[in-house]
């Protein structure tokens, strides 16, 4: 009986060690077209520690996003980063993203982004390279909702762009 318990503990320890070496890197971005406002409302969720790390490396300064005030203090850096890593084209025309702010939700930051002046569209192209400069295995799920219909795409470093037709 003791040998079974020892074997179980060894297997459990190795499996725990293995999973800690292969952390999953994932962000989720929701894009909703608001026809009455002619705008895209975007909500992007990223893990706090991952965003801190990528901003610190990219801008060569220690970035902390631990408090609500930190989100305001570093909003310009987050705007710069997202402007370089996330691109949206509507009917072939690239649109400018505007970071409105963010909030905390457990171990994630929820970022609120807008794109104004968007007329009705048939195709939307999304490029999402957020955190791929830090993690080669980063996956970015993008859900686009228009007129009650939702379409999704998973984007990665090597396949960073998706086109969705409505």
C-alpha positions in Angstrom: 0.0 0.0 0.0 2.8 2.4 0.9 4.4 1.8 -2.5 1.2 2.7 -4.3 1.0 5.9 -2.3 4.6 6.7 -3.1 4.1 5.9 -6.8 1.0 8.2 -6.9 2.9 11.1 -5.2 5.8 10.7 -7.7 3.4 10.7 -10.7 1.4 13.6 -9.3 4.6 15.6 -8.6 5.9 15.0 -12.2 2.6 15.9 -13.8 2.4 19.1 -11.7 6.0 20.0 -12.7 5.2 19.3 -16.4 2.1 21.5 -16.4 4.0 24.4 -14.8 6.6 24.2 -17.6 3.9 24.4 -20.3 1.8 27.3 -19.1 -1.1 28.3 -21.4 -0.9 31.8 -22.8 -4.3 33.1 -23.8 -6.2 36.4 -24.3 -9.8 36.9 -25.3 -11.0 39.9 -27.3 -14.6 40.7 -27.9 -15.5 43.1 -30.8 -19.1 44.3 -31.0 -20.4 46.4 -33.8 -22.8 49.1 -32.6 -24.6 50.2 -35.7 -26.6 53.0 -34.1 -23.3 54.5 -32.8 -21.2 53.6 -35.9 -18.5 52.2 -33.7 -16.7 49.0 -32.7 -16.6 48.4 -28.9 -13.7 46.2 -28.0 -13.1 44.4 -24.7 -9.7 42.7 -24.4 -8.8 40.5 -21.5 -5.1 39.8 -20.7 -3.4 38.4 -17.6 -2.0 41.2 -15.4 1.5 39.6 -15.0 1.9 39.0 -18.7 1.0 42.5 -19.6 3.3 43.9 -17.0 6.1 41.8 -18.3 5.7 42.6 -21.9 5.4 46.4 -21.2 8.5 46.3 -19.0 10.6 44.6 -21.6 9.3 46.6 -24.5 9.7 50.0 -22.8 12.8 49.2 -20.7 11.2 50.3 -17.4 9.6 48.4 -14.6 5.9 48.5 -15.1 3.5 47.6 -12.3 -0.2 47.2 -12.9 -1.2 46.3 -9.4 -3.5 49.2 -8.6 -6.3 51.1 -10.4 -4.1 54.2 -10.5 -1.4 52.2 -12.3 -3.8 51.7 -15.2 -4.2 55.4 -15.6 -0.5 56.1 -15.1 0.5 53.6 -17.9 -2.5 54.1 -20.2 -0.3 55.8 -22.8 2.1 52.9 -22.9 -0.7 50.4 -23.1 -2.2 52.5 -26.0 1.2 52.4 -27.8 1.5 48.7 -27.3 -2.0 47.8 -28.5 -1.7 50.2 -31.4 1.3 48.2 -32.6 0.0 44.8 -31.8 -3.7 44.9 -32.7 -5.0 46.1 -36.1 -8.6 46.2 -37.4 -9.6 46.8 -41.0 -13.2 47.3 -41.9 -14.1 46.7 -45.6 -10.3 47.0 -46.4 -9.7 50.3 -44.5 -7.6 50.2 -41.4 -9.1 51.8 -38.3 -7.5 53.5 -35.4 -7.9 52.0 -32.0 -8.5 54.2 -29.0 -7.9 52.8 -25.5 -10.5 54.2 -23.2 -9.3 52.6 -20.0 -9.4 49.3 -18.0 -10.3 47.5 -14.9 -9.3 44.5 -12.9 -11.1 41.2 -12.9 -9.3 38.6 -10.6 -5.9 38.1 -12.2 -6.8 39.8 -15.5 -7.0 43.3 -16.8 -10.1 44.1 -18.9 -9.2 46.8 -21.4 -11.9 48.9 -23.1 -11.1 50.0 -26.7 -13.1 51.8 -29.3 -13.1 52.4 -33.0 -15.3 55.3 -34.2 -16.8 56.1 -37.6 -17.5 52.5 -38.7 -20.2 52.2 -41.2 -22.0 49.0 -41.9 -19.5 46.3 -43.2 -19.4 42.9 -44.8 -15.8 42.0 -43.9 -13.6 42.7 -40.9 -9.9 41.9 -40.7 -8.4 41.5 -37.3 -4.7 41.2 -36.5 -3.8 40.4 -32.9 -0.2 40.0 -31.9 -0.7 40.9 -28.3 1.9 39.2 -26.1 3.3 37.1 -29.0 6.6 39.1 -28.7 6.9 37.6 -25.2 5.3 34.1 -25.6 5.7 32.1 -28.8 2.7 29.9 -27.8 0.4 32.9 -27.1 -3.1 32.4 -28.5 -5.5 35.3 -29.0 -9.1 34.4 -29.4 -11.2 37.2 -31.1 -15.0 37.1 -31.2 -16.7 39.6 -33.5 -20.4 40.3 -33.0 -22.6 42.1 -35.6 -26.4 42.2 -35.6 -26.7 39.3 -33.1 -24.3 37.0 -35.1 -20.9 36.1 -33.6 -18.0 34.8 -35.5 -14.7 33.8 -33.9 -11.1 33.3 -34.9 -8.0 32.1 -33.0 -4.8 34.0 -33.8 -1.2 33.1 -33.0 2.2 34.5 -33.8 2.5 32.7 -37.1 -1.2 33.1 -38.0 -1.9 36.6 -36.6 -4.6 37.8 -39.0 -8.1 36.6 -39.6 -10.9 37.8 -41.9 -14.5 37.4 -40.9 -17.4 37.9 -43.3 -20.9 38.8 -42.3 
